[in-house]
Amino acid sequence: MMAFSHVLTGLSVYSMAVHYTDLPWGPATVGAVVAGSLLPDIDHPKSWLGRRLLPISVPLTMLVGHRGVTHSLLAVVAMAFVLTFYGAVAGGVVTALCIGYIVHLAGDFVTNSGIPLFWPIKRRYRLPLATTGGIVEPVIVLAVVAWAGVVQWGALRGIVGGFGV
């Protein structure tokens, strides 16, 4: 998926998580979701994030290639562990970052290229519904955004139901 697609789906899924849990919604968590939804592509110098962090993305892609360790569950667990136990990051921000990251992995999972979910095992897992940047990608993104909209609309109707909405 493309960067914009990852960000939209990450924010949409996080908004649903907020609706069903006590996760916080605010500038820090929204920023964390956006960062998490872009972070797996740090291993690609031509990605949105990779272009901005070339001193990191170029060596990383030379070491592990694109869609290697950064597109695995190991990366999510390691990031959560380091930020939780060694960082000064609030739990809600770590959760938001992880949700964005996992949604990115899910987005790449539905592409033809797939992801090495259980890296270092090289097998790629995929549900090949779309190609990155292809015509089906925006349909998938629209479906996720619409799903989040329905969830949010249900919440809104509950709040303002007495106003004839």
C-alpha positions in Angstrom: 0.0 0.0 0.0 1.0 3.6 -0.4 1.8 5.9 2.5 -1.5 7.8 2.4 -3.4 4.5 2.4 -1.5 3.3 5.4 -2.2 6.5 7.3 -5.9 6.5 6.5 -6.4 2.9 7.5 -4.3 3.3 10.6 -6.3 6.3 11.8 -9.6 4.6 10.9 -8.8 1.4 12.8 -7.4 3.4 15.8 -10.7 5.4 15.9 -12.6 2.2 16.1 -10.3 1.0 18.9 -10.9 4.2 20.8 -14.7 3.7 20.3 -14.6 0.2 21.8 -11.9 0.7 24.5 -10.6 3.4 26.8 -7.7 4.3 24.6 -7.0 8.0 24.5 -7.6 10.2 21.4 -5.4 13.3 21.2 -2.5 14.9 19.4 0.1 12.5 20.8 -1.8 9.3 20.0 -2.9 10.5 16.6 0.7 11.4 15.8 1.8 7.9 17.1 -0.7 6.2 14.9 0.5 8.1 11.8 4.1 7.4 12.7 3.3 3.7 13.3 1.5 3.4 10.0 4.5 4.7 8.2 7.4 3.2 10.2 7.6 -0.3 8.6 8.6 1.3 5.3 11.7 2.9 6.9 13.5 0.0 5.1 12.7 1.5 1.7 14.6 4.7 0.7 11.9 5.6 -1.8 9.1 5.4 0.7 7.6 8.5 2.2 9.4 8.0 5.5 12.5 6.5 3.9 13.1 9.6 1.8 13.0 11.8 4.9 15.3 9.5 6.8 17.8 8.4 4.2 20.7 8.0 6.7 18.6 5.2 8.3 16.7 3.8 5.3 19.6 3.3 3.0 21.7 1.2 5.3 18.6 -0.6 6.6 17.6 -1.6 3.1 21.1 -2.8 2.3 21.1 -4.9 5.5 17.6 -6.4 5.4 15.9 -5.3 2.1 12.4 -4.0 1.8 9.6 -5.9 3.6 12.0 -7.8 5.8 12.2 -7.6 9.5 10.4 -4.3 9.6 7.3 -6.0 8.2 7.2 -8.7 10.9 5.5 -9.3 14.2 9.0 -9.4 15.7 9.5 -5.7 14.9 6.2 -4.8 16.6 7.0 -6.8 19.7 10.6 -5.4 19.9 9.4 -1.9 19.4 6.7 -2.2 22.0 9.1 -3.8 24.5 11.8 -1.1 24.0 9.4 1.8 24.2 7.5 0.4 27.2 10.5 -0.8 29.3 13.3 1.6 28.2 11.5 4.7 26.9 9.7 7.5 28.6 6.7 7.0 26.4 3.1 6.8 27.8 1.3 3.5 27.4 -1.4 5.0 25.3 1.1 6.4 22.8 2.9 3.0 22.6 -0.4 1.3 22.0 -1.3 3.8 19.3 2.1 3.4 17.6 1.7 -0.4 17.7 -1.9 -0.2 16.2 -0.6 2.0 13.4 2.2 -0.4 12.8 0.0 -3.5 12.8 -2.5 -1.9 10.5 0.4 -1.2 8.1 1.3 -4.9 8.2 -2.3 -5.8 7.5 -2.3 -3.4 4.5 0.8 -5.0 3.0 -0.6 -8.5 3.9 -3.4 -7.9 1.4 -1.0 -7.1 -1.5 0.5 -9.5 -3.9 4.0 -9.1 -2.3 2.8 -10.1 1.2 4.9 -9.9 4.3 7.4 -12.1 6.3 5.1 -12.1 9.3 7.3 -14.5 11.3 10.7 -13.2 10.2 13.4 -14.6 10.3 11.4 -17.3 8.6 11.5 -16.1 5.0 8.0 -17.3 4.0 5.7 -14.4 3.0 2.1 -14.4 4.0 -0.4 -12.8 1.8 -4.0 -12.4 0.9 -3.4 -11.1 -2.6 -6.4 -8.8 -3.1 -4.4 -5.8 -4.5 -1.2 -4.5 -5.9 0.6 -1.6 -4.2 -0.8 1.6 -5.9 -3.2 -0.4 -8.0 -6.9 0.2 -8.6 -8.1 -2.1 -5.8 -6.0 -0.4 -3.1 -8.3 2.7 -2.8 -11.3 0.4 -2.7 -9.9 -1.4 0.3 -9.0 1.9 2.0 -12.5 3.3 1.3 -14.0 0.1 2.9 -11.9 0.5 6.1 -12.7 4.2 6.3 -16.4 3.6 5.7 -16.4 0.9 8.3 -14.9 3.3 10.8 -17.4 5.9 9.8 -20.3 3.6 10.5 -18.9 2.8 13.9 -18.5 6.6 14.6 -21.9 7.4 13.2 -23.4 4.8 15.6 -21.6 6.5 18.5 -22.7 10.0 17.3 -26.4 8.9 16.9 -26.3 7.6 20.5 -25.0 11.0 21.7 -27.3 13.3 19.7 -30.2 10.9 19.2 -32.5 13.2 21.1 -31.9 16.0 18.6 -33.6 14.2 15.7 -30.4 13.1 14.0 
